Amino acid sequence: MTLLIAIIIGAIVGWLASMILGRDEGLLASIVIGIVGSFIGGFLSTMFTGANQSFLGFSWVGVFWAFVGSLVLVALLNVFTGWRASNRSV
């Protein structure tokens, strides 16, 4: 059940981060972005607060850090792939 919740939250967080930064990803990519973003967010929360806020043990703070990590991941993807919001077709 925890894995299912992690996948659902990862999909939502990954989708939100992709939409904010102008990437249009599919469901599987959004799930991967959200889950990898949660690991990045856990690392960032440890760096900035000294406490690891993993979202696998559900908390709103953990979801926030997963979202921050997903934003960082999507921003890095945009930098390395040269993606711009103007690249999207209408």
Wavefront OBJ file of the C-alpha trace (Angstrom):
o trace
v 0.000 0.000 0.000
v 2.860 2.396 0.770
v 4.352 1.743 -2.671
v 1.018 2.523 -4.339
v 0.743 5.791 -2.409
v 4.343 6.660 -3.364
v 3.546 6.045 -7.044
v 0.367 8.159 -6.913
v 2.058 11.035 -5.081
v 5.090 10.735 -7.367
v 2.852 10.991 -10.430
v 1.076 14.085 -9.097
v 4.263 15.814 -7.954
v 6.107 14.957 -11.177
v 3.196 16.155 -13.316
v 2.937 19.455 -11.407
v 6.686 20.101 -11.693
v 6.600 19.309 -15.422
v 3.651 21.619 -16.034
v 5.194 24.498 -14.061
v 8.458 24.296 -15.976
v 6.827 23.854 -19.377
v 7.452 20.183 -20.091
v 4.670 17.932 -21.289
v 5.499 14.451 -20.055
v 3.444 11.287 -20.033
v 2.206 9.382 -16.996
v 5.204 7.052 -16.677
v 7.687 9.927 -17.033
v 5.760 11.933 -14.424
v 5.917 9.005 -11.994
v 9.665 8.631 -12.538
v 10.222 12.390 -12.180
v 8.219 12.432 -8.945
v 9.971 9.444 -7.394
v 13.478 10.521 -8.410
v 12.546 14.050 -7.333
v 11.633 12.723 -3.895
v 15.160 11.370 -3.474
v 16.605 14.702 -4.598
v 14.199 16.474 -2.234
v 15.253 14.196 0.624
v 18.863 15.101 -0.036
v 18.026 18.820 -0.202
v 15.972 18.686 3.005
v 18.891 17.035 4.774
v 21.232 19.736 3.464
v 18.998 22.664 4.419
v 17.191 21.456 7.545
v 19.324 18.623 8.848
v 16.334 16.247 8.772
v 15.460 13.823 5.976
v 11.823 14.342 5.013
v 11.214 11.218 2.943
v 7.747 11.154 1.419
v 7.435 7.361 1.654
v 6.403 7.920 5.263
v 3.641 10.331 4.185
v 3.805 13.892 5.468
v 2.995 17.209 3.816
v 6.545 18.383 4.462
v 7.821 15.306 2.635
v 5.506 16.011 -0.299
v 6.789 19.596 -0.383
v 10.404 18.408 -0.551
v 9.482 15.831 -3.209
v 7.961 18.684 -5.221
v 11.087 20.820 -4.768
v 13.259 17.894 -5.830
v 11.050 17.297 -8.868
v 11.349 20.952 -9.857
v 15.150 20.669 -9.607
v 15.113 17.486 -11.705
v 12.896 18.969 -14.422
v 15.002 22.147 -14.483
v 18.124 20.017 -14.964
v 16.379 18.064 -17.726
v 15.495 21.349 -19.415
v 19.100 22.551 -19.201
v 20.616 19.335 -20.560
v 18.064 18.771 -23.313
v 17.789 22.418 -24.341
v 14.027 22.324 -23.794
v 12.196 25.633 -23.796
v 8.542 26.316 -23.097
v 8.374 27.723 -26.637
v 9.299 24.261 -27.999
v 5.844 22.974 -27.166
v 3.501 22.630 -30.095
v 0.146 24.322 -29.817
l 1 2 3 4 5 6 7 8 9 10 11 12 13 14 15 16 17 18 19 20 21 22 23 24 25 26 27 28 29 30 31 32 33 34 35 36 37 38 39 40 41 42 43 44 45 46 47 48 49 50 51 52 53 54 55 56 57 58 59 60 61 62 63 64 65 66 67 68 69 70 71 72 73 74 75 76 77 78 79 80 81 82 83 84 85 86 87 88 89 90
